[in-house]
Amino acid sequence: MRRGSILSLLGLSTHWSASVVAKAKDGNDEGQHRLKHPLASMASPEAASMEHIDDDMLARRVQRFTTFGHVPYVNCFAKEEKGDNSSRYDIAILGAPSDIAVTGRPGARFGPSSIRSASESKSYGYSVFTAVASVGRDPLRDWARVVDCGDPRLSPLDKLVAFRTLDRAHELVSLRPAANPNRTAAPRVLMLGGDHSTTLSALRAVHKRWGKVSVVHFDSHIGERLNTWDTEGAVSEYAKLDHGTFLYFAHEEGLILDTSIHAGIRAPHYFHRDITNDRRVGFATVNAREVDTIGIRGVVDKIRQRVGDSRVYVTVDIDVLDPAFAPATGTPEPGGWSTRELLTILQGLEGLNVVGADVVEVAPVYDTASQTTALAAAEVVISLLDLMVGSPVKGNASQTP
């Protein structure tokens, strides 16, 4: 490619990034926890150097698509018309098509569309696997109004602009009153990733709406550069926030409780400090082989005892599954759980106060012709929706995220 063409492309990219960030009023996030880390000035919602995302532009960027499970589409980023309650919802599905923070194989930016596509081939109804199997429950058509908000347009070039846009998208989606306020205090969001760094934006919005939460983190990794790894030794400030450090930042920003837990872990730790730091930020661990030693019931009991009565955020990295069941992911690890084992464990969490959830790290370019990974991810989404429908969350919820 000629030099002039390259400069032209760079000019278009710069113009696109600039158009996403618009000048607006000063931030109103005073009193939130701030990192004492240099990256706080770049990665946190209070970033002084980052201007506010233009909400109108965010709303205009929504594109038509096939919704998950054929639920209704709502432009959740647009302002609600006064007196019109038709755009309200109790649970919102939100895509986060970004893999700008991966350290392994890319491709998770296409995860939301692949999960939605896989859901088209399913006939959802009254599952025999819910905790109320004797009477059945269809989480897509129960008391809760479930909608799909689509995907915000996230910059593939600038990590900080992408995070800032996703932060604001989560805020807008969770801002509206619930469709059934007599059943739930506020709408909840189920996010389709995207790489795992996108969970940080979800946790920021959940904290503003619900306060601190316990995180139930299904994954194969907690070790070097993965999830709670501290940022010491990063090559630059910009590189410190990635899909392996989001839980470290969530802790440092004061978003999560010290009653959180990893489940399905099996990847090695590169440094001993990974283990000590993981405990410092409030996590216990259920490793993958415990499903063989203490059984599924033992795994479920460990998770339930850890989180107790707290409000819970459930995040599922699809690589918690063995590559035989989920080959399409950025950092696959052998020795994982089967799809059936994971779904049974999720079923055992019925009754937890789940205020948000996600399924991340689906990279469909590595999938089989029969969409093995995407189908598994879609089924996990249904299980998470079932947990949310089965346990409406009441109590106080902030109305001004």
C-alpha positions in Angstrom: 0.0 0.0 0.0 1.3 3.4 -0.9 2.3 5.9 1.8 -0.5 8.3 0.7 -3.1 5.6 1.1 -1.9 4.7 4.5 -2.0 8.3 5.7 -5.5 8.6 4.3 -6.6 5.5 6.3 -5.0 6.9 9.4 -6.8 10.2 8.8 -10.1 8.4 8.5 -9.4 6.4 11.7 -8.5 9.6 13.6 -11.7 11.3 12.4 -13.8 8.3 13.5 -12.3 8.2 17.0 -12.7 11.9 17.4 -16.4 11.7 16.3 -17.1 9.1 19.1 -15.9 11.4 21.9 -17.9 14.7 22.0 -17.6 17.7 24.2 -20.2 17.9 26.9 -20.8 18.8 30.5 -18.4 17.9 33.2 -18.6 14.4 34.8 -20.9 13.7 37.7 -19.1 10.7 39.1 -17.7 12.4 42.2 -17.3 10.1 45.2 -16.5 7.0 43.2 -13.5 5.0 44.1 -10.4 6.1 42.1 -7.4 4.0 41.4 -4.1 5.2 43.0 -2.6 3.7 39.9 -1.3 6.0 37.1 -3.7 4.2 34.6 -6.6 5.6 36.6 -6.3 8.8 34.6 -6.8 6.8 31.4 -9.0 3.8 32.2 -11.5 4.9 34.9 -14.9 6.5 34.2 -13.7 9.7 35.9 -10.8 10.1 33.4 -10.0 13.8 33.2 -8.4 13.5 29.8 -11.4 11.7 28.3 -14.5 13.7 27.2 -18.0 12.4 27.5 -19.5 10.2 24.9 -22.3 11.9 22.9 -25.4 9.9 23.8 -27.3 11.0 20.7 -24.4 9.7 18.5 -24.3 6.5 20.5 -28.0 6.0 19.8 -27.6 6.7 16.1 -24.9 4.1 15.8 -27.2 1.2 16.6 -27.7 -1.1 13.6 -30.5 -3.6 12.9 -29.6 -7.3 13.5 -31.1 -10.6 14.5 -31.8 -10.5 18.2 -30.9 -13.2 20.7 -33.6 -15.9 20.8 -35.8 -13.5 18.7 -36.6 -11.3 21.7 -37.8 -7.8 20.9 -35.2 -5.2 19.8 -35.1 -1.9 21.8 -32.8 1.0 21.1 -31.8 1.3 24.7 -29.4 4.1 24.0 -32.1 6.5 22.9 -34.0 8.7 25.3 -37.3 7.3 26.5 -40.3 9.3 25.2 -42.3 10.8 28.0 -45.4 8.7 28.8 -44.2 5.8 26.5 -43.4 2.7 28.5 -43.1 0.4 25.5 -39.3 0.7 25.5 -38.9 -0.5 29.1 -37.5 -3.8 30.0 -36.4 -5.9 33.0 -33.5 -7.7 31.5 -31.4 -6.3 28.6 -29.0 -8.3 26.4 -26.2 -6.0 25.3 -23.3 -6.9 22.9 -19.8 -5.7 23.4 -18.0 -6.4 20.1 -14.4 -5.7 21.2 -11.2 -7.7 21.4 -8.8 -4.8 21.5 -7.4 -5.9 24.9 -6.6 -9.6 24.1 -3.2 -11.1 24.7 -3.9 -14.3 22.8 -5.8 -15.1 19.6 -8.1 -12.3 18.5 -11.6 -12.7 17.1 -13.9 -12.2 20.2 -15.2 -8.9 18.6 -17.4 -11.3 16.5 -18.6 -13.1 19.6 -22.0 -11.3 20.1 -23.1 -11.9 16.5 -22.1 -15.6 16.6 -23.9 -16.2 19.9 -27.1 -14.5 18.5 -26.8 -16.5 15.3 -26.5 -19.8 17.2 -29.6 -18.9 19.2 -31.6 -18.7 16.0 -31.3 -22.5 15.6 -32.7 -23.2 19.0 -36.3 -23.6 20.1 -36.4 -22.2 23.6 -39.3 -23.0 25.9 -40.0 -24.7 29.2 -36.7 -26.2 30.1 -36.5 -29.5 32.0 -33.3 -28.3 33.6 -34.6 -25.3 35.6 -34.9 -25.6 39.4 -38.6 -25.6 38.9 -38.6 -28.4 36.3 -41.8 -29.8 37.7 -43.7 -26.8 36.5 -41.3 -25.5 33.9 -40.0 -22.0 33.2 -39.3 -20.2 29.9 -36.9 -17.4 30.9 -37.5 -15.5 27.6 -41.3 -15.4 28.1 -41.8 -15.4 31.9 -42.7 -12.4 34.0 -39.6 -10.4 32.9 -39.5 -8.5 29.7 -36.3 -9.5 28.0 -35.0 -7.4 25.1 -31.9 -7.1 23.0 -30.3 -3.7 22.8 -27.8 -4.5 20.1 -24.2 -3.5 20.1 -22.6 -0.1 20.6 -20.0 0.8 18.0 -16.7 0.3 19.8 -13.4 1.7 18.4 -11.1 -1.1 17.1 -8.2 1.3 17.2 -8.2 3.0 20.6 -8.7 1.0 23.7 -9.6 3.9 25.9 -12.2 5.3 23.6 -13.7 1.8 23.3 -13.9 1.4 27.1 -15.3 4.9 27.6 -18.0 4.2 25.0 -18.9 0.8 26.6 -19.0 2.4 30.0 -21.6 4.9 28.8 -23.6 2.3 26.9 -23.9 0.2 30.1 -25.0 3.3 32.0 -27.7 4.1 29.5 -29.0 0.6 29.3 -29.3 0.2 33.1 -30.7 3.8 33.6 -34.3 3.2 32.6 -37.1 2.1 35.0 -38.0 -1.5 34.9 -41.0 -2.7 32.9 -42.2 -4.6 36.0 -41.1 -2.4 39.0 -43.3 -4.5 41.3 -41.1 -7.5 40.6 -37.6 -6.0 40.3 -36.0 -2.8 41.5 -34.2 -2.0 38.2 -33.3 -3.5 34.8 -30.4 -5.9 34.7 -27.9 -6.4 31.9 -26.6 -9.6 30.3 -23.6 -8.9 28.1 -22.3 -10.8 25.2 -18.6 -10.3 24.7 -16.2 -9.5 23.4 -12.9 -10.2 25.3 -13.0 -10.4 29.1 -11.8 -6.8 29.6 -15.4 -5.7 28.7 -16.6 -7.1 32.0 -14.9 -4.1 33.7 -17.4 -1.7 32.1 -20.3 -4.0 33.2 -19.0 -4.0 36.8 -18.7 -0.2 36.8 -22.3 0.2 35.8 -23.5 -2.5 38.2 -21.7 -0.8 41.0 -23.4 2.5 40.3 -26.8 0.7 40.1 -26.5 -1.9 42.8 -23.3 -1.2 44.9 -20.5 -3.7 45.5 -21.0 -7.2 44.3 -19.5 -10.7 44.7 -18.1 -11.9 41.4 -18.6 -15.6 40.4 -15.9 -15.9 37.7 -16.0 -19.0 35.5 -12.7 -19.3 33.6 -9.6 -21.5 33.0 -7.1 -18.8 34.1 -6.2 -16.6 37.0 -2.4 -16.7 36.5 0.1 -14.5 34.8 -1.6 -11.7 32.9 -5.0 -13.2 33.5 -7.8 -11.7 35.4 -6.5 -10.7 38.9 -2.9 -10.3 37.8 -1.4 -7.1 39.1 0.0 -4.6 36.6 3.6 -4.5 37.8 6.0 -4.9 34.9 3.6 -3.9 32.1 5.3 -2.5 29.1 3.4 0.8 29.2 0.5 2.6 31.0 -1.7 1.9 28.0 -1.0 -1.9 28.2 -1.9 -2.3 31.8 -5.6 -2.7 31.3 -6.3 -5.9 29.3 -8.5 -9.0 29.3 -6.3 -10.4 32.1 -6.3 -7.5 34.6 -9.9 -6.4 34.7 -10.6 -8.0 38.1 -7.5 -6.3 39.5 -8.9 -3.0 38.4 -12.4 -3.8 39.6 -10.9 -4.4 43.0 -8.8 -1.3 43.0 -11.7 0.8 41.9 -13.8 -0.5 44.8 -16.4 -2.3 42.7 -16.3 -5.8 44.2 -16.6 -7.5 47.5 -13.9 -9.8 49.0 -16.4 -12.7 48.8 -15.7 -13.5 45.2 -14.7 -16.8 43.7 -13.1 -18.3 40.5 -14.5 -21.6 39.2 -13.0 -24.0 36.6 -9.4 -22.8 37.0 -6.7 -25.0 35.5 -4.1 -22.9 33.8 -0.7 -22.7 35.6 0.5 -19.6 37.5 3.7 -18.1 36.2 4.5 -16.3 39.4 3.8 -17.0 43.0 2.6 -13.4 43.4 -0.3 -14.3 41.2 -1.7 -16.5 44.0 -1.1 -14.1 46.8 -2.5 -11.2 44.8 -5.5 -13.2 43.9 -6.3 -13.7 47.6 -5.6 -10.0 48.3 -8.2 -8.9 45.9 -10.8 -11.1 47.5 -11.0 -14.3 45.5 -11.2 -18.0 46.5 -10.8 -20.7 43.9 -12.5 -23.9 42.7 -10.2 -25.6 40.3 -11.4 -27.6 37.3 -10.5 -31.1 38.8 -12.6 -30.5 41.9 -15.6 -31.5 39.8 -14.1 -35.0 39.9 -13.1 -35.0 43.5 -16.0 -33.2 45.3 -18.5 -33.5 42.5 -20.8 -30.9 41.0 -22.8 -30.6 44.3 -19.5 -29.8 46.1 -18.6 -27.1 43.5 -22.0 -25.5 43.8 -21.8 -25.6 47.6 -18.4 -23.9 47.6 -19.7 -21.1 45.3 -22.9 -20.5 47.3 -21.1 -20.5 50.7 -18.6 -18.0 49.3 -21.0 -15.4 48.0 -23.7 -15.9 50.7 -26.5 -13.4 50.6 -24.6 -10.7 48.7 -25.5 -9.4 45.3 -23.7 -11.3 42.6 -22.3 -10.7 39.1 -21.7 -13.9 37.1 -19.1 -13.8 34.4 -18.4 -16.8 32.1 -15.3 -17.0 30.0 -16.2 -19.7 27.5 -12.7 -21.2 27.9 -13.9 -22.6 31.2 -15.1 -25.4 29.0 -12.7 -28.0 27.6 -11.6 -27.2 24.0 -13.5 -30.3 22.9 -16.7 -28.4 23.8 -15.5 -24.8 23.1 -12.6 -24.6 20.6 -13.4 -21.1 19.5 -11.7 -19.0 22.1 -8.6 -17.0 22.4 -6.7 -18.9 25.1 -8.0 -22.5 25.2 -6.8 -24.8 28.0 -7.2 -28.6 28.0 -8.8 -30.4 31.0 -11.9 -28.2 31.3 -15.5 -28.9 32.1 -18.0 -30.2 29.7 -20.9 -28.1 28.6 -23.3 -30.3 30.6 -21.2 -29.9 33.8 -21.1 -26.1 33.5 -24.9 -25.9 32.8 -25.6 -28.1 35.8 -23.4 -25.9 38.1 -25.2 -22.8 36.9 -28.5 -24.5 37.6 -27.3 -25.1 41.1 -26.9 -21.4 41.7 -30.7 -20.8 41.5 -31.7 -18.3 44.1 -28.6 -16.2 44.1 -29.1 -12.4 43.9 -27.7 -12.1 40.3 -27.7 -8.4 39.3 -25.7 -8.9 36.1 -23.9 -11.4 34.0 -21.9 -12.0 30.8 -20.6 -14.6 28.4 -17.3 -13.6 26.9 -14.2 -14.7 24.8 -16.2 -16.5 22.0 -14.0 -16.1 18.9 -16.1 -17.8 16.1 -13.3 -17.8 13.5 -11.9 -20.9 15.3 -15.3 -22.6 15.7 -16.4 -25.9 14.0 -18.8 -25.9 11.1 -21.5 -26.9 13.5 -21.0 -23.9 15.7 -20.0 -26.0 18.7 -18.7 -23.0 20.8 -21.4 -20.6 19.8 -24.2 -23.1 20.6 -22.7 -23.8 24.0 -22.4 -20.0 24.7 -26.0 -19.5 23.7 -27.1 -22.2 26.1 -25.1 -20.6 28.9 -26.9 -17.3 28.1 -30.2 -19.1 28.6 -29.0 -20.5 31.9 -27.9 -17.1 33.1 -31.2 -15.5 32.0 -33.0 -18.3 34.0 -31.0 -17.4 37.1 -32.0 -13.7 36.7 -35.7 -14.4 36.0 -35.8 -16.9 38.9 -34.6 -14.4 41.4 -36.0 -10.8 40.9 -33.7 -8.4 42.8 -35.5 -6.0 45.0 -34.3 -3.4 47.4 -32.5 -0.1 46.7 -31.1 0.6 43.3 -29.7 4.0 42.2 -31.7 5.8 39.6 -28.8 7.9 38.4 -26.0 5.7 37.1 
